[in-house]
């Protein structure tokens, strides 16, 4: 269902590329004069975060009239299909590839072959190994360590005397969680105890597994002062477990999502310890990658940034830079920190 929705959403946005660009009054500096084609490739496209991210990438492409063809492919979590998608786009003569390489270094040979065949290749967000100028054109990362530092500073404000922290991340060994932990440990001393298995409790960013993991940790630990998670919406189904143990939901440092913000709005009065701090969940990382790929393919001026820095988004305590923002009239599966409007995100996720 999500895959079909994604194809519909991307196809609809792709059809707007020419029309939107033709009406544009100001062409961005990263859009050069040379015509080119561009493909956005996901290793896995089947969740709401990817739907919004892909739609955001298509929206960014539409700002450049020099991009005359836009394509999309979803690897569907299958490494071999993701590799085949890359090879296919190169065989079709697509000039620029923006790649979310979920499989990491496993897709590096395909990216290298594409680059050596003359394509502009821009992997982003997930570390695929290799190096720019040898295996691909440019890697556009995300400063996950900065997220960890931001979480750590807020944790210190809320728990000045230390406390027990439960850190949840995605698949075992993922570089995002490792970097975030390094950022937190830059600002937190030994009075802050991580009670999860090292380096983090594995959830695969899956809501059902998150619930299992959180239930087990609550049962094992009488005191959890703070939960840290790098995908906030996956917590929503699990947090009611605290009530089953007769405990208040603790403070949470995480990434944003409308479902989580609305859960906080509905439950914070009955959970006095439930404070919420979020960083932007990073959908717009794709925009920076698109800008680099378009600039290289069309002869535009590349952006100055090579790393996407997710800003702090919500703080229920200080209200700075924003109080917790719930839009109950919109789907829970959108991300209000994203540049794309909530209404357009709703269309992208098919609601």
N, C-alpha and C positions, 0 to 999 in steps of 0.2 A: 504493500500500500504506500509506504513512504517512498519507495523507489519510483513508483508511477507518479506520485505527486511531485517528486523532485524533477522528473523529466518534463512534466507539464509546466512547472514553474519556470525552469530554465529555458524551455522552448519559448514560452511567452516573453520572457525578458530578452532572449536573444533576438526576437523579432523586433524589439524596440530599439536595437542598437542603431540602425541607420536613421530611423525617424528622430530619436532623441538627439543624436549627434548633429543631425541637420538643423535642428532648432536651437542648438547650443549657441549662446552669444559669446562665451569665453572658452576657448579651447585651452586646456591645461598645458603647461610647459612640457610635461612629460609625454605629450602627444605630438609626435613629429609629423612631417609631411609625407612620408613614404607609406604607401598602402601595405597592409599586412593582415594575416589571419592569426587567430589566437585560440588555443584550447585550454580549458580548465579541467584538470584531471584529479579526481578523488580516489584514494585507495579504498575509502569507505564513505558512502554518502547517505546512509540510511538512518539518520536521526534529525531532530529539529535543528540542532546546532549547525549541522552540515547544510541543511536546507537554507537556513538564513545566511550562512557564510557563502554558499554558492550563489545565491541571489545577490548578495552584496558584491561579489566579484563580477557578475554580469552587469550590475548597475554601474560599476566603475569602468568597465570596458566601454559602456555606452557613451561615456564622456568624450571618447576619441573617434572622430569621423574617419580617421585613417584605418581603423580596424574594420575591414569589410566582411569578415567572416568570423563567427564565434561558435565554438563547439564545446561540448561537455561529455565526459565519460565518468562512470561510477564503477570503481573496481569491485564493489559489493563485498569488501572484506576478503577477497580472494587475491593473493599476491600474484598468481600467474595471470589472472585477468588484468590486474593493474599494469603489469609489465606489457601484456598484449595491447592494452589501450595506448600506452606510450608508443610502442612500435607502430601501431596502426596510424596514429596521428602523423608520425614522421613520414610514413609511406604515402600518406595522402597529401603531403607537401605543406602541412600546417607550419607556419613560420615561427610561432612562439608557443611554448608550453609552460603553464603555471601548474605546479604539481604539489599536492598534499600527499607526501610519501609515507602513508601509514605503516608500510612494511619496513621503513628505515633503510639500512644499507642493502637490503635485498633488491631494491629497485635501482640501485646505483649503476649497475652495468647498462641497464636500458637507458637511463638518463645520460650516461657517458656516450653511448652510441648515438643518441639523438643530438647531443651537443657536437660531436665530431662530424655528424652528417650536415651540420650547418644551421640547426635550429637554435633559437634562443630558449634556454632552459632555466627556469627559475623555480626550484623547490622551496617550500616555505614551511615554517613552524616546526616540523618534525625533522630532526637531524638524520640525514641520509648518508653521512660520511663524505669522503672525497673532499675536493677543494675547488673553489671558483677558478675558472680559467683553465682547468684541466678536465673536470668532470661535468661541469655545468657553468652557466653564465654568472649566476649570483644566487647565494642562499640568503633568504630573508627570514631571520629568526624572530623569536619572541622572547622578551626579557623576563622569563619565569623567575629568575633570581630576584628581580625587582619586586615581583608579587610577594615572594617570601619575606623580603625586607619590610614591605608595607604591612603584611599580616603581623610580622614580629613586633613592629613598633606599636601597633594597635593592641596586641596581646599584652605588652608591657604596661600600657595605659590602663587596661582593664584589670590586670592581675599583677600589680606592682611587686608583690611578695612572692611571685612564682606560682606554679600550679601544675596540674596534670593535663597534658595536651594529647588529643587523639587526632592523628593526621591520616587522612584518607586520600589516596590518589588512584590512578588508573591501573593499567596492566603492570605486572611485575617488571621492575627494571626500567620503566619508562623514564626518559631523560627529563621530562617536564617535572615530575615529582621530585627527582633527585636535585634538580636546580632550585626548586622552591624550598626544599629542606635546607639547602646550603644558605639560601638567603635568610631564612628564619634564624639559623644558628649564628649568623653574623651579628645579630642583635640580641639574642636570648642567651642567658648564662645557664649554669647547671641547676638553678632553682626551678627551671621549667623542664619538666620530665615528660618525654614522649612515651606514652604507655603502649603504643602500637608496636607490632613487629617492625624491625628495621628494614628499609628506611621509612616505610609507610605501610598502612593496611591496604591490601590490594582489593580494588572494587571493580576494575575494568570499566569504570564510569557507568556501570550498569545499575539502575535503580533497585532491581530485585536482589542482586548480590550485595549492594550497599546496605540494604535492610538486614540481610543475614549477618554481615560483618558487624554492623552497629549493634544489633541485638546481642551478639556474642560478646562484644566489648563491654556493653552495659552490664551484662551478667557477671563478667569477670572483675569489673572495676567499680568499687563503691563510690569513687569520686572521679568525675570527668569535668574539669573546669572550663575546657574550651575544646571545640571541634574545629579542625582546619580541613577544608576540602577544596580541591581544585576544580570541582564541577558541582556548584551549589544545587542546581535543580535535582540532581540525583538523590539528594538528602530528603526531599519532601515526603516521599513514601515511608521513609524510615524513622523520622523524628517522632511520630506518635508513639513509638515503642517506649519512650521515656515515661509516658503516662502509665503504661502497663507495669512499670517498676515503681510507680508512685513518686517519680522524680521530675523536677522541672527541667525543661530543655535548657542546656547551657548556652553560653555565648558561642557564636559561630563566626569564623573568618573564612571567606570563601570567594567564589565568583558569582556574578549576578545571574538572575533569571526571573522572569515575571512570576512563575509558579512559586518560587521561594519567597519573593517579596510579599506576595499575597498570603502565603502561609504565615509569615511573620505577622502581618497585619491582623490576621484572624486569631492568632494564638499568643501574642506577646503579653496580653493582659493576664492571662491565666498561667503564664510561665515567667515569673519575675526575674529569672536569670537570663532570659532569652534576649541577648543583644545581637545585633547583626552588622557585619562589616563586609563589604564586597569590593572586589576589583572588577573592571570590565572583563567579560568572559572571552573577548578577543576575536569576535567575528571579523572585525575590520583588519586583522592581520593580512587577509587576502587582498585588500585594497592596495596595500603597500607593495605586495608581490606583483599584482597586476600592473601597477605604475612602472615598476622596474622592467617588466617584460615588454610592455608597450613602448617604453622609451628606447630600449635596445632594438626593438623590431622596426620602429618607425623613424628613428633618427631624432627622437625627442631628448629633452634634458632629464637625466635620471634624478630621482629624489635624493635628498641629502641623507636621509635615514636608511639604514640597512637592517635595523632591529625595530620591531613593533613593540612599543611600550604601553602596556595596558594601564590606563589611569585608575586611581581609586574612584569608585562610583558611588557607593552608599555608606553611610554611617548612622546607625540608629541612635547613637549616643550624642554626637556633636551636630549631626545634620549637615556636615561638611564633607565633600562638596555638595552632597545631596542627602536629604532624608531618604528613608526606605520608600521606594517608588513602586506602588502596586497599581496596575491597570486592569481591574477585574472585568472590564468589558472586552478585553483582548485575550487571546489564547495564553495559557500558562507557558506554552512552549516557544516563547519569544524572549528577546534579550534587549532590554531597554537601553543598555549602554551602547548598543550598535548605532552606527550612523543612519542606517535605514530606518524609516519611520515604523512605528509599531503597526500601523495599518497595512503597510506594504509587507512587513514581516508576516502578518496574519495570512496574506494572500500566498506568500512563498511557502508556508507550511500547510496550505490547503484548507484554512479555516476562515 
